[in-house]
Amino acid sequence: MNDGDEALALHALGWILADEPRAERLLGMTGLTPEGLRASLGQRATLGAVLSFLAAHEPDLVACAAALDREPETLAAAARRLEGLEGQDA
């Protein structure tokens, strides 16, 4: 895993949490509570879930990538690496 992937996921999480409906959708789709999210921020699975949440909804993926000055595929690839899916078809 690349430490840059973790940092990218944390930046993406900040972008997600800046919008309450999007933040609520993240919690709903991942099954995390706000407390659970805070407690698991250092875990690879949580960070991968954050980026996978974006990758699953292209408008958010594109908007977040633009906000972070990255390519959408960069976020999607980081999600695959964090989830241990690198090298597998998306």
PDB file of N, CA, C and O in Angstrom:
ATOM      1  N   MET A   1       0.853  -1.187   0.000  1.00  0.00           N
ATOM      2  CA  MET A   1       0.000   0.000   0.000  1.00  0.00           C
ATOM      3  C   MET A   1       0.887   1.234   0.000  1.00  0.00           C
ATOM      4  O   MET A   1       1.991   1.227   0.544  1.00  0.00           O
ATOM      5  N   ASN A   2       0.404   2.248  -0.594  1.00  0.00           N
ATOM      6  CA  ASN A   2       1.102   3.512  -0.722  1.00  0.00           C
ATOM      7  C   ASN A   2       0.584   4.470   0.347  1.00  0.00           C
ATOM      8  O   ASN A   2      -0.626   4.661   0.471  1.00  0.00           O
ATOM      9  N   ASP A   3       1.497   5.081   1.129  1.00  0.00           N
ATOM     10  CA  ASP A   3       1.057   6.059   2.130  1.00  0.00           C
ATOM     11  C   ASP A   3       0.286   7.192   1.487  1.00  0.00           C
ATOM     12  O   ASP A   3      -0.587   7.790   2.116  1.00  0.00           O
ATOM     13  N   GLY A   4       0.603   7.490   0.238  1.00  0.00           N
ATOM     14  CA  GLY A   4      -0.132   8.516  -0.496  1.00  0.00           C
ATOM     15  C   GLY A   4      -1.597   8.147  -0.661  1.00  0.00           C
ATOM     16  O   GLY A   4      -2.461   9.023  -0.698  1.00  0.00           O
ATOM     17  N   ASP A   5      -1.880   6.856  -0.759  1.00  0.00           N
ATOM     18  CA  ASP A   5      -3.270   6.407  -0.868  1.00  0.00           C
ATOM     19  C   ASP A   5      -4.037   6.749   0.402  1.00  0.00           C
ATOM     20  O   ASP A   5      -5.186   7.188   0.346  1.00  0.00           O
ATOM     21  N   GLU A   6      -3.397   6.545   1.539  1.00  0.00           N
ATOM     22  CA  GLU A   6      -4.051   6.861   2.812  1.00  0.00           C
ATOM     23  C   GLU A   6      -4.327   8.356   2.914  1.00  0.00           C
ATOM     24  O   GLU A   6      -5.419   8.767   3.308  1.00  0.00           O
ATOM     25  N   ALA A   7      -3.341   9.159   2.560  1.00  0.00           N
ATOM     26  CA  ALA A   7      -3.518  10.616   2.614  1.00  0.00           C
ATOM     27  C   ALA A   7      -4.610  11.051   1.641  1.00  0.00           C
ATOM     28  O   ALA A   7      -5.426  11.914   1.963  1.00  0.00           O
ATOM     29  N   LEU A   8      -4.623  10.458   0.458  1.00  0.00           N
ATOM     30  CA  LEU A   8      -5.641  10.788  -0.539  1.00  0.00           C
ATOM     31  C   LEU A   8      -7.034  10.443  -0.006  1.00  0.00           C
ATOM     32  O   LEU A   8      -7.979  11.214  -0.177  1.00  0.00           O
ATOM     33  N   ALA A   9      -7.154   9.287   0.635  1.00  0.00           N
ATOM     34  CA  ALA A   9      -8.444   8.879   1.198  1.00  0.00           C
ATOM     35  C   ALA A   9      -8.894   9.845   2.289  1.00  0.00           C
ATOM     36  O   ALA A   9     -10.080  10.162   2.384  1.00  0.00           O
ATOM     37  N   LEU A  10      -7.967  10.312   3.106  1.00  0.00           N
ATOM     38  CA  LEU A  10      -8.324  11.261   4.161  1.00  0.00           C
ATOM     39  C   LEU A  10      -8.762  12.599   3.576  1.00  0.00           C
ATOM     40  O   LEU A  10      -9.703  13.219   4.071  1.00  0.00           O
ATOM     41  N   HIS A  11      -8.080  13.042   2.526  1.00  0.00           N
ATOM     42  CA  HIS A  11      -8.498  14.286   1.857  1.00  0.00           C
ATOM     43  C   HIS A  11      -9.886  14.112   1.235  1.00  0.00           C
ATOM     44  O   HIS A  11     -10.733  15.001   1.318  1.00  0.00           O
ATOM     45  N   ALA A  12     -10.097  12.962   0.619  1.00  0.00           N
ATOM     46  CA  ALA A  12     -11.401  12.685   0.015  1.00  0.00           C
ATOM     47  C   ALA A  12     -12.488  12.646   1.086  1.00  0.00           C
ATOM     48  O   ALA A  12     -13.599  13.130   0.869  1.00  0.00           O
ATOM     49  N   LEU A  13     -12.166  12.073   2.235  1.00  0.00           N
ATOM     50  CA  LEU A  13     -13.127  12.035   3.330  1.00  0.00           C
ATOM     51  C   LEU A  13     -13.498  13.449   3.766  1.00  0.00           C
ATOM     52  O   LEU A  13     -14.666  13.738   4.027  1.00  0.00           O
ATOM     53  N   GLY A  14     -12.514  14.315   3.844  1.00  0.00           N
ATOM     54  CA  GLY A  14     -12.797  15.709   4.187  1.00  0.00           C
ATOM     55  C   GLY A  14     -13.756  16.337   3.194  1.00  0.00           C
ATOM     56  O   GLY A  14     -14.661  17.080   3.575  1.00  0.00           O
ATOM     57  N   TRP A  15     -13.556  16.036   1.921  1.00  0.00           N
ATOM     58  CA  TRP A  15     -14.444  16.554   0.880  1.00  0.00           C
ATOM     59  C   TRP A  15     -15.853  15.981   1.064  1.00  0.00           C
ATOM     60  O   TRP A  15     -16.837  16.713   0.956  1.00  0.00           O
ATOM     61  N   ILE A  16     -15.954  14.703   1.336  1.00  0.00           N
ATOM     62  CA  ILE A  16     -17.256  14.060   1.532  1.00  0.00           C
ATOM     63  C   ILE A  16     -17.987  14.681   2.719  1.00  0.00           C
ATOM     64  O   ILE A  16     -19.176  14.989   2.631  1.00  0.00           O
ATOM     65  N   LEU A  17     -17.271  14.861   3.826  1.00  0.00           N
ATOM     66  CA  LEU A  17     -17.903  15.326   5.059  1.00  0.00           C
ATOM     67  C   LEU A  17     -18.298  16.797   5.007  1.00  0.00           C
ATOM     68  O   LEU A  17     -19.058  17.264   5.855  1.00  0.00           O
ATOM     69  N   ALA A  18     -17.790  17.530   4.024  1.00  0.00           N
ATOM     70  CA  ALA A  18     -18.149  18.943   3.886  1.00  0.00           C
ATOM     71  C   ALA A  18     -19.588  19.119   3.399  1.00  0.00           C
ATOM     72  O   ALA A  18     -20.134  20.220   3.457  1.00  0.00           O
ATOM     73  N   ASP A  19     -20.195  18.045   2.924  1.00  0.00           N
ATOM     74  CA  ASP A  19     -21.570  18.092   2.419  1.00  0.00           C
ATOM     75  C   ASP A  19     -22.402  17.101   3.232  1.00  0.00           C
ATOM     76  O   ASP A  19     -22.210  15.889   3.127  1.00  0.00           O
ATOM     77  N   GLU A  20     -23.322  17.619   4.038  1.00  0.00           N
ATOM     78  CA  GLU A  20     -24.061  16.753   4.968  1.00  0.00           C
ATOM     79  C   GLU A  20     -24.826  15.616   4.278  1.00  0.00           C
ATOM     80  O   GLU A  20     -24.730  14.477   4.735  1.00  0.00           O
ATOM     81  N   PRO A  21     -25.582  15.871   3.201  1.00  0.00           N
ATOM     82  CA  PRO A  21     -26.273  14.738   2.557  1.00  0.00           C
ATOM     83  C   PRO A  21     -25.302  13.673   2.037  1.00  0.00           C
ATOM     84  O   PRO A  21     -25.579  12.478   2.130  1.00  0.00           O
ATOM     85  N   ARG A  22     -24.171  14.110   1.494  1.00  0.00           N
ATOM     86  CA  ARG A  22     -23.174  13.150   0.994  1.00  0.00           C
ATOM     87  C   ARG A  22     -22.563  12.391   2.175  1.00  0.00           C
ATOM     88  O   ARG A  22     -22.334  11.185   2.080  1.00  0.00           O
ATOM     89  N   ALA A  23     -22.301  13.077   3.270  1.00  0.00           N
ATOM     90  CA  ALA A  23     -21.740  12.419   4.459  1.00  0.00           C
ATOM     91  C   ALA A  23     -22.721  11.380   5.001  1.00  0.00           C
ATOM     92  O   ALA A  23     -22.321  10.279   5.380  1.00  0.00           O
ATOM     93  N   GLU A  24     -23.991  11.733   5.035  1.00  0.00           N
ATOM     94  CA  GLU A  24     -24.999  10.779   5.510  1.00  0.00           C
ATOM     95  C   GLU A  24     -25.094   9.572   4.579  1.00  0.00           C
ATOM     96  O   GLU A  24     -25.294   8.445   5.033  1.00  0.00           O
ATOM     97  N   ARG A  25     -24.951   9.811   3.276  1.00  0.00           N
ATOM     98  CA  ARG A  25     -24.976   8.710   2.309  1.00  0.00           C
ATOM     99  C   ARG A  25     -23.774   7.792   2.528  1.00  0.00           C
ATOM    100  O   ARG A  25     -23.909   6.571   2.448  1.00  0.00           O
ATOM    101  N   LEU A  26     -22.595   8.369   2.805  1.00  0.00           N
ATOM    102  CA  LEU A  26     -21.407   7.557   3.094  1.00  0.00           C
ATOM    103  C   LEU A  26     -21.659   6.653   4.300  1.00  0.00           C
ATOM    104  O   LEU A  26     -21.393   5.452   4.253  1.00  0.00           O
ATOM    105  N   LEU A  27     -22.172   7.241   5.374  1.00  0.00           N
ATOM    106  CA  LEU A  27     -22.432   6.447   6.572  1.00  0.00           C
ATOM    107  C   LEU A  27     -23.464   5.361   6.300  1.00  0.00           C
ATOM    108  O   LEU A  27     -23.311   4.224   6.747  1.00  0.00           O
ATOM    109  N   GLY A  28     -24.511   5.712   5.568  1.00  0.00           N
ATOM    110  CA  GLY A  28     -25.544   4.740   5.256  1.00  0.00           C
ATOM    111  C   GLY A  28     -25.040   3.591   4.400  1.00  0.00           C
ATOM    112  O   GLY A  28     -25.398   2.435   4.624  1.00  0.00           O
ATOM    113  N   MET A  29     -24.213   3.914   3.422  1.00  0.00           N
ATOM    114  CA  MET A  29     -23.734   2.879   2.499  1.00  0.00           C
ATOM    115  C   MET A  29     -22.638   2.006   3.112  1.00  0.00           C
ATOM    116  O   MET A  29     -22.507   0.832   2.765  1.00  0.00           O
ATOM    117  N   THR A  30     -21.850   2.585   4.025  1.00  0.00           N
ATOM    118  CA  THR A  30     -20.769   1.803   4.627  1.00  0.00           C
ATOM    119  C   THR A  30     -21.191   1.122   5.920  1.00  0.00           C
ATOM    120  O   THR A  30     -20.522   0.201   6.389  1.00  0.00           O
ATOM    121  N   GLY A  31     -22.309   1.578   6.501  1.00  0.00           N
ATOM    122  CA  GLY A  31     -22.746   1.016   7.764  1.00  0.00           C
ATOM    123  C   GLY A  31     -21.984   1.563   8.962  1.00  0.00           C
ATOM    124  O   GLY A  31     -22.171   1.100  10.088  1.00  0.00           O
ATOM    125  N   LEU A  32     -21.132   2.541   8.720  1.00  0.00           N
ATOM    126  CA  LEU A  32     -20.368   3.141   9.810  1.00  0.00           C
ATOM    127  C   LEU A  32     -21.206   4.173  10.556  1.00  0.00           C
ATOM    128  O   LEU A  32     -22.098   4.797   9.983  1.00  0.00           O
ATOM    129  N   THR A  33     -20.913   4.341  11.818  1.00  0.00           N
ATOM    130  CA  THR A  33     -21.459   5.449  12.595  1.00  0.00           C
ATOM    131  C   THR A  33     -20.395   6.539  12.601  1.00  0.00           C
ATOM    132  O   THR A  33     -19.237   6.256  12.293  1.00  0.00           O
ATOM    133  N   PRO A  34     -20.750   7.775  12.941  1.00  0.00           N
ATOM    134  CA  PRO A  34     -19.707   8.804  13.044  1.00  0.00           C
ATOM    135  C   PRO A  34     -18.585   8.384  14.001  1.00  0.00           C
ATOM    136  O   PRO A  34     -17.410   8.619  13.720  1.00  0.00           O
ATOM    137  N   GLU A  35     -18.946   7.767  15.126  1.00  0.00           N
ATOM    138  CA  GLU A  35     -17.944   7.317  16.091  1.00  0.00           C
ATOM    139  C   GLU A  35     -17.083   6.198  15.507  1.00  0.00           C
ATOM    140  O   GLU A  35     -15.865   6.180  15.682  1.00  0.00           O
ATOM    141  N   GLY A  36     -17.729   5.275  14.816  1.00  0.00           N
ATOM    142  CA  GLY A  36     -17.001   4.176  14.189  1.00  0.00           C
ATOM    143  C   GLY A  36     -16.059   4.668  13.112  1.00  0.00           C
ATOM    144  O   GLY A  36     -14.949   4.156  12.965  1.00  0.00           O
ATOM    145  N   LEU A  37     -16.499   5.658  12.363  1.00  0.00           N
ATOM    146  CA  LEU A  37     -15.651   6.232  11.324  1.00  0.00           C
ATOM    147  C   LEU A  37     -14.413   6.861  11.964  1.00  0.00           C
ATOM    148  O   LEU A  37     -13.289   6.607  11.531  1.00  0.00           O
ATOM    149  N   ARG A  38     -14.621   7.674  12.985  1.00  0.00           N
ATOM    150  CA  ARG A  38     -13.481   8.313  13.669  1.00  0.00           C
ATOM    151  C   ARG A  38     -12.517   7.268  14.226  1.00  0.00           C
ATOM    152  O   ARG A  38     -11.300   7.407  14.105  1.00  0.00           O
ATOM    153  N   ALA A  39     -13.066   6.232  14.830  1.00  0.00           N
ATOM    154  CA  ALA A  39     -12.239   5.207  15.475  1.00  0.00           C
ATOM    155  C   ALA A  39     -11.447   4.374  14.473  1.00  0.00           C
ATOM    156  O   ALA A  39     -10.409   3.808  14.815  1.00  0.00           O
ATOM    157  N   SER A  40     -11.932   4.299  13.240  1.00  0.00           N
ATOM    158  CA  SER A  40     -11.289   3.401  12.270  1.00  0.00           C
ATOM    159  C   SER A  40     -10.553   4.130  11.150  1.00  0.00           C
ATOM    160  O   SER A  40     -10.218   3.520  10.134  1.00  0.00           O
ATOM    161  N   LEU A  41     -10.298   5.426  11.323  1.00  0.00           N
ATOM    162  CA  LEU A  41      -9.646   6.193  10.253  1.00  0.00           C
ATOM    163  C   LEU A  41      -8.256   5.688   9.891  1.00  0.00           C
ATOM    164  O   LEU A  41      -7.790   5.924   8.776  1.00  0.00           O
ATOM    165  N   GLY A  42      -7.599   5.012  10.792  1.00  0.00           N
ATOM    166  CA  GLY A  42      -6.273   4.491  10.492  1.00  0.00           C
ATOM    167  C   GLY A  42      -6.296   3.123   9.832  1.00  0.00           C
ATOM    168  O   GLY A  42      -5.245   2.560   9.527  1.00  0.00           O
ATOM    169  N   GLN A  43      -7.475   2.593   9.613  1.00  0.00           N
ATOM    170  CA  GLN A  43      -7.581   1.239   9.059  1.00  0.00           C
ATOM    171  C   GLN A  43      -7.723   1.279   7.536  1.00  0.00           C
ATOM    172  O   GLN A  43      -8.486   2.066   6.976  1.00  0.00           O
ATOM    173  N   ARG A  44      -6.984   0.429   6.918  1.00  0.00           N
ATOM    174  CA  ARG A  44      -6.968   0.318   5.462  1.00  0.00           C
ATOM    175  C   ARG A  44      -8.370   0.066   4.897  1.00  0.00           C
ATOM    176  O   ARG A  44      -8.737   0.649   3.876  1.00  0.00           O
ATOM    177  N   ALA A  45      -9.146  -0.789   5.547  1.00  0.00           N
ATOM    178  CA  ALA A  45     -10.489  -1.116   5.052  1.00  0.00           C
ATOM    179  C   ALA A  45     -11.389   0.116   5.050  1.00  0.00           C
ATOM    180  O   ALA A  45     -12.158   0.323   4.112  1.00  0.00           O
ATOM    181  N   THR A  46     -11.296   0.925   6.087  1.00  0.00           N
ATOM    182  CA  THR A  46     -12.125   2.130   6.161  1.00  0.00           C
ATOM    183  C   THR A  46     -11.730   3.122   5.079  1.00  0.00           C
ATOM    184  O   THR A  46     -12.589   3.686   4.402  1.00  0.00           O
ATOM    185  N   LEU A  47     -10.436   3.334   4.919  1.00  0.00           N
ATOM    186  CA  LEU A  47      -9.970   4.276   3.900  1.00  0.00           C
ATOM    187  C   LEU A  47     -10.336   3.787   2.500  1.00  0.00           C
ATOM    188  O   LEU A  47     -10.700   4.582   1.634  1.00  0.00           O
ATOM    189  N   GLY A  48     -10.239   2.499   2.288  1.00  0.00           N
ATOM    190  CA  GLY A  48     -10.653   1.935   1.007  1.00  0.00           C
ATOM    191  C   GLY A  48     -12.140   2.114   0.781  1.00  0.00           C
ATOM    192  O   GLY A  48     -12.571   2.396  -0.337  1.00  0.00           O
ATOM    193  N   ALA A  49     -12.936   1.950   1.843  1.00  0.00           N
ATOM    194  CA  ALA A  49     -14.387   2.123   1.726  1.00  0.00           C
ATOM    195  C   ALA A  49     -14.744   3.561   1.369  1.00  0.00           C
ATOM    196  O   ALA A  49     -15.687   3.805   0.616  1.00  0.00           O
ATOM    197  N   VAL A  50     -13.986   4.513   1.914  1.00  0.00           N
ATOM    198  CA  VAL A  50     -14.230   5.926   1.586  1.00  0.00           C
ATOM    199  C   VAL A  50     -14.034   6.158   0.088  1.00  0.00           C
ATOM    200  O   VAL A  50     -14.877   6.770  -0.567  1.00  0.00           O
ATOM    201  N   LEU A  51     -12.927   5.670  -0.442  1.00  0.00           N
ATOM    202  CA  LEU A  51     -12.664   5.884  -1.868  1.00  0.00           C
ATOM    203  C   LEU A  51     -13.584   5.032  -2.744  1.00  0.00           C
ATOM    204  O   LEU A  51     -13.965   5.456  -3.835  1.00  0.00           O
ATOM    205  N   SER A  52     -13.937   3.851  -2.280  1.00  0.00           N
ATOM    206  CA  SER A  52     -14.868   3.017  -3.049  1.00  0.00           C
ATOM    207  C   SER A  52     -16.252   3.651  -3.099  1.00  0.00           C
ATOM    208  O   SER A  52     -16.956   3.537  -4.102  1.00  0.00           O
ATOM    209  N   PHE A  53     -16.638   4.315  -2.021  1.00  0.00           N
ATOM    210  CA  PHE A  53     -17.898   5.046  -1.995  1.00  0.00           C
ATOM    211  C   PHE A  53     -17.911   6.072  -3.126  1.00  0.00           C
ATOM    212  O   PHE A  53     -18.910   6.209  -3.831  1.00  0.00           O
ATOM    213  N   LEU A  54     -16.820   6.780  -3.295  1.00  0.00           N
ATOM    214  CA  LEU A  54     -16.740   7.761  -4.387  1.00  0.00           C
ATOM    215  C   LEU A  54     -16.740   7.077  -5.744  1.00  0.00           C
ATOM    216  O   LEU A  54     -17.429   7.515  -6.666  1.00  0.00           O
ATOM    217  N   ALA A  55     -15.968   6.004  -5.867  1.00  0.00           N
ATOM    218  CA  ALA A  55     -15.856   5.313  -7.146  1.00  0.00           C
ATOM    219  C   ALA A  55     -17.197   4.725  -7.592  1.00  0.00           C
ATOM    220  O   ALA A  55     -17.425   4.534  -8.787  1.00  0.00           O
ATOM    221  N   ALA A  56     -18.072   4.441  -6.642  1.00  0.00           N
ATOM    222  CA  ALA A  56     -19.371   3.848  -6.968  1.00  0.00           C
ATOM    223  C   ALA A  56     -20.378   4.870  -7.485  1.00  0.00           C
ATOM    224  O   ALA A  56     -21.436   4.495  -7.991  1.00  0.00           O
ATOM    225  N   HIS A  57     -20.061   6.147  -7.361  1.00  0.00           N
ATOM    226  CA  HIS A  57     -20.988   7.200  -7.805  1.00  0.00           C
ATOM    227  C   HIS A  57     -20.182   8.217  -8.613  1.00  0.00           C
ATOM    228  O   HIS A  57     -19.571   9.129  -8.054  1.00  0.00           O
ATOM    229  N   GLU A  58     -20.191   8.046  -9.929  1.00  0.00           N
ATOM    230  CA  GLU A  58     -19.303   8.824 -10.796  1.00  0.00           C
ATOM    231  C   GLU A  58     -19.393  10.341 -10.605  1.00  0.00           C
ATOM    232  O   GLU A  58     -18.352  10.999 -10.612  1.00  0.00           O
ATOM    233  N   PRO A  59     -20.581  10.930 -10.435  1.00  0.00           N
ATOM    234  CA  PRO A  59     -20.605  12.393 -10.230  1.00  0.00           C
ATOM    235  C   PRO A  59     -19.793  12.830  -9.011  1.00  0.00           C
ATOM    236  O   PRO A  59     -19.093  13.841  -9.063  1.00  0.00           O
ATOM    237  N   ASP A  60     -19.883  12.079  -7.923  1.00  0.00           N
ATOM    238  CA  ASP A  60     -19.081  12.409  -6.738  1.00  0.00           C
ATOM    239  C   ASP A  60     -17.601  12.161  -6.990  1.00  0.00           C
ATOM    240  O   ASP A  60     -16.758  12.955  -6.573  1.00  0.00           O
ATOM    241  N   LEU A  61     -17.285  11.070  -7.667  1.00  0.00           N
ATOM    242  CA  LEU A  61     -15.894  10.750  -7.975  1.00  0.00           C
ATOM    243  C   LEU A  61     -15.256  11.883  -8.779  1.00  0.00           C
ATOM    244  O   LEU A  61     -14.159  12.340  -8.458  1.00  0.00           O
ATOM    245  N   VAL A  62     -15.948  12.327  -9.818  1.00  0.00           N
ATOM    246  CA  VAL A  62     -15.428  13.383 -10.681  1.00  0.00           C
ATOM    247  C   VAL A  62     -15.310  14.704  -9.914  1.00  0.00           C
ATOM    248  O   VAL A  62     -14.310  15.411 -10.042  1.00  0.00           O
ATOM    249  N   ALA A  63     -16.322  15.031  -9.124  1.00  0.00           N
ATOM    250  CA  ALA A  63     -16.305  16.284  -8.370  1.00  0.00           C
ATOM    251  C   ALA A  63     -15.200  16.279  -7.311  1.00  0.00           C
ATOM    252  O   ALA A  63     -14.507  17.280  -7.132  1.00  0.00           O
ATOM    253  N   CYS A  64     -15.037  15.166  -6.619  1.00  0.00           N
ATOM    254  CA  CYS A  64     -13.998  15.075  -5.602  1.00  0.00           C
ATOM    255  C   CYS A  64     -12.615  15.132  -6.238  1.00  0.00           C
ATOM    256  O   CYS A  64     -11.726  15.819  -5.736  1.00  0.00           O
ATOM    257  N   ALA A  65     -12.436  14.423  -7.327  1.00  0.00           N
ATOM    258  CA  ALA A  65     -11.146  14.446  -8.027  1.00  0.00           C
ATOM    259  C   ALA A  65     -10.794  15.871  -8.455  1.00  0.00           C
ATOM    260  O   ALA A  65      -9.648  16.300  -8.320  1.00  0.00           O
ATOM    261  N   ALA A  66     -11.774  16.593  -8.966  1.00  0.00           N
ATOM    262  CA  ALA A  66     -11.526  17.978  -9.378  1.00  0.00           C
ATOM    263  C   ALA A  66     -11.161  18.840  -8.169  1.00  0.00           C
ATOM    264  O   ALA A  66     -10.257  19.672  -8.246  1.00  0.00           O
ATOM    265  N   ALA A  67     -11.863  18.639  -7.059  1.00  0.00           N
ATOM    266  CA  ALA A  67     -11.595  19.429  -5.851  1.00  0.00           C
ATOM    267  C   ALA A  67     -10.196  19.147  -5.303  1.00  0.00           C
ATOM    268  O   ALA A  67      -9.557  20.035  -4.738  1.00  0.00           O
ATOM    269  N   LEU A  68      -9.727  17.924  -5.468  1.00  0.00           N
ATOM    270  CA  LEU A  68      -8.410  17.535  -4.963  1.00  0.00           C
ATOM    271  C   LEU A  68      -7.326  17.675  -6.020  1.00  0.00           C
ATOM    272  O   LEU A  68      -6.168  17.338  -5.771  1.00  0.00           O
ATOM    273  N   ASP A  69      -7.692  18.171  -7.197  1.00  0.00           N
ATOM    274  CA  ASP A  69      -6.764  18.343  -8.319  1.00  0.00           C
ATOM    275  C   ASP A  69      -6.099  17.022  -8.692  1.00  0.00           C
ATOM    276  O   ASP A  69      -4.882  16.938  -8.858  1.00  0.00           O
ATOM    277  N   ARG A  70      -6.930  16.001  -8.819  1.00  0.00           N
ATOM    278  CA  ARG A  70      -6.489  14.654  -9.206  1.00  0.00           C
ATOM    279  C   ARG A  70      -7.358  14.156 -10.339  1.00  0.00           C
ATOM    280  O   ARG A  70      -8.410  14.729 -10.622  1.00  0.00           O
ATOM    281  N   GLU A  71      -6.925  13.104 -10.980  1.00  0.00           N
ATOM    282  CA  GLU A  71      -7.738  12.440 -11.984  1.00  0.00           C
ATOM    283  C   GLU A  71      -8.668  11.456 -11.272  1.00  0.00           C
ATOM    284  O   GLU A  71      -8.264  10.839 -10.286  1.00  0.00           O
ATOM    285  N   PRO A  72      -9.901  11.298 -11.751  1.00  0.00           N
ATOM    286  CA  PRO A  72     -10.802  10.325 -11.112  1.00  0.00           C
ATOM    287  C   PRO A  72     -10.191   8.927 -11.008  1.00  0.00           C
ATOM    288  O   PRO A  72     -10.382   8.238 -10.006  1.00  0.00           O
ATOM    289  N   GLU A  73      -9.460   8.509 -12.037  1.00  0.00           N
ATOM    290  CA  GLU A  73      -8.866   7.173 -12.008  1.00  0.00           C
ATOM    291  C   GLU A  73      -7.836   7.043 -10.887  1.00  0.00           C
ATOM    292  O   GLU A  73      -7.619   5.944 -10.376  1.00  0.00           O
ATOM    293  N   THR A  74      -7.206   8.135 -10.504  1.00  0.00           N
ATOM    294  CA  THR A  74      -6.252   8.100  -9.394  1.00  0.00           C
ATOM    295  C   THR A  74      -6.963   7.695  -8.104  1.00  0.00           C
ATOM    296  O   THR A  74      -6.450   6.893  -7.323  1.00  0.00           O
ATOM    297  N   LEU A  75      -8.150   8.262  -7.894  1.00  0.00           N
ATOM    298  CA  LEU A  75      -8.929   7.902  -6.705  1.00  0.00           C
ATOM    299  C   LEU A  75      -9.393   6.446  -6.777  1.00  0.00           C
ATOM    300  O   LEU A  75      -9.305   5.710  -5.794  1.00  0.00           O
ATOM    301  N   ALA A  76      -9.881   6.043  -7.932  1.00  0.00           N
ATOM    302  CA  ALA A  76     -10.370   4.666  -8.093  1.00  0.00           C
ATOM    303  C   ALA A  76      -9.236   3.656  -7.909  1.00  0.00           C
ATOM    304  O   ALA A  76      -9.427   2.610  -7.289  1.00  0.00           O
ATOM    305  N   ALA A  77      -8.060   3.970  -8.445  1.00  0.00           N
ATOM    306  CA  ALA A  77      -6.911   3.064  -8.303  1.00  0.00           C
ATOM    307  C   ALA A  77      -6.474   2.976  -6.846  1.00  0.00           C
ATOM    308  O   ALA A  77      -6.127   1.897  -6.365  1.00  0.00           O
ATOM    309  N   ALA A  78      -6.489   4.097  -6.147  1.00  0.00           N
ATOM    310  CA  ALA A  78      -6.137   4.081  -4.716  1.00  0.00           C
ATOM    311  C   ALA A  78      -7.134   3.232  -3.935  1.00  0.00           C
ATOM    312  O   ALA A  78      -6.752   2.505  -3.018  1.00  0.00           O
ATOM    313  N   ALA A  79      -8.411   3.325  -4.299  1.00  0.00           N
ATOM    314  CA  ALA A  79      -9.427   2.498  -3.632  1.00  0.00           C
ATOM    315  C   ALA A  79      -9.105   1.023  -3.821  1.00  0.00           C
ATOM    316  O   ALA A  79      -9.172   0.246  -2.869  1.00  0.00           O
ATOM    317  N   ARG A  80      -8.757   0.635  -5.035  1.00  0.00           N
ATOM    318  CA  ARG A  80      -8.432  -0.775  -5.299  1.00  0.00           C
ATOM    319  C   ARG A  80      -7.207  -1.217  -4.502  1.00  0.00           C
ATOM    320  O   ARG A  80      -7.188  -2.322  -3.961  1.00  0.00           O
ATOM    321  N   ARG A  81      -6.191  -0.367  -4.426  1.00  0.00           N
ATOM    322  CA  ARG A  81      -4.991  -0.739  -3.660  1.00  0.00           C
ATOM    323  C   ARG A  81      -5.320  -0.872  -2.175  1.00  0.00           C
ATOM    324  O   ARG A  81      -4.887  -1.827  -1.530  1.00  0.00           O
ATOM    325  N   LEU A  82      -6.079   0.071  -1.631  1.00  0.00           N
ATOM    326  CA  LEU A  82      -6.415   0.018  -0.209  1.00  0.00           C
ATOM    327  C   LEU A  82      -7.254  -1.206   0.131  1.00  0.00           C
ATOM    328  O   LEU A  82      -7.163  -1.747   1.233  1.00  0.00           O
ATOM    329  N   GLU A  83      -8.069  -1.636  -0.821  1.00  0.00           N
ATOM    330  CA  GLU A  83      -8.924  -2.807  -0.575  1.00  0.00           C
ATOM    331  C   GLU A  83      -8.246  -4.109  -0.988  1.00  0.00           C
ATOM    332  O   GLU A  83      -8.839  -5.182  -0.876  1.00  0.00           O
ATOM    333  N   GLY A  84      -7.008  -4.018  -1.463  1.00  0.00           N
ATOM    334  CA  GLY A  84      -6.283  -5.223  -1.865  1.00  0.00           C
ATOM    335  C   GLY A  84      -6.757  -5.796  -3.181  1.00  0.00           C
ATOM    336  O   GLY A  84      -6.580  -6.985  -3.444  1.00  0.00           O
ATOM    337  N   LEU A  85      -7.358  -4.959  -4.009  1.00  0.00           N
ATOM    338  CA  LEU A  85      -7.906  -5.430  -5.282  1.00  0.00           C
ATOM    339  C   LEU A  85      -7.054  -5.005  -6.474  1.00  0.00           C
ATOM    340  O   LEU A  85      -7.461  -5.199  -7.620  1.00  0.00           O
ATOM    341  N   GLU A  86      -5.899  -4.438  -6.229  1.00  0.00           N
ATOM    342  CA  GLU A  86      -5.036  -3.966  -7.310  1.00  0.00           C
ATOM    343  C   GLU A  86      -4.748  -5.129  -8.255  1.00  0.00           C
ATOM    344  O   GLU A  86      -4.454  -6.249  -7.836  1.00  0.00           O
ATOM    345  N   GLY A  87      -4.844  -4.820  -9.541  1.00  0.00           N
ATOM    346  CA  GLY A  87      -4.600  -5.838 -10.543  1.00  0.00           C
ATOM    347  C   GLY A  87      -5.854  -6.588 -10.957  1.00  0.00           C
ATOM    348  O   GLY A  87      -5.818  -7.375 -11.902  1.00  0.00           O
ATOM    349  N   GLN A  88      -6.954  -6.357 -10.270  1.00  0.00           N
ATOM    350  CA  GLN A  88      -8.220  -6.979 -10.634  1.00  0.00           C
ATOM    351  C   GLN A  88      -9.068  -5.974 -11.395  1.00  0.00           C
ATOM    352  O   GLN A  88      -8.925  -4.765 -11.212  1.00  0.00           O
ATOM    353  N   ASP A  89      -9.929  -6.463 -12.228  1.00  0.00           N
ATOM    354  CA  ASP A  89     -10.818  -5.565 -12.977  1.00  0.00           C
ATOM    355  C   ASP A  89     -11.750  -4.858 -12.022  1.00  0.00           C
ATOM    356  O   ASP A  89     -12.221  -5.436 -11.042  1.00  0.00           O
ATOM    357  N   ALA A  90     -12.012  -3.583 -12.326  1.00  0.00           N
ATOM    358  CA  ALA A  90     -12.899  -2.783 -11.471  1.00  0.00           C
ATOM    359  C   ALA A  90     -14.339  -3.207 -11.649  1.00  0.00           C
ATOM    360  O   ALA A  90     -15.230  -2.647 -11.011  1.00  0.00           O
TER     361      ALA A  90
END
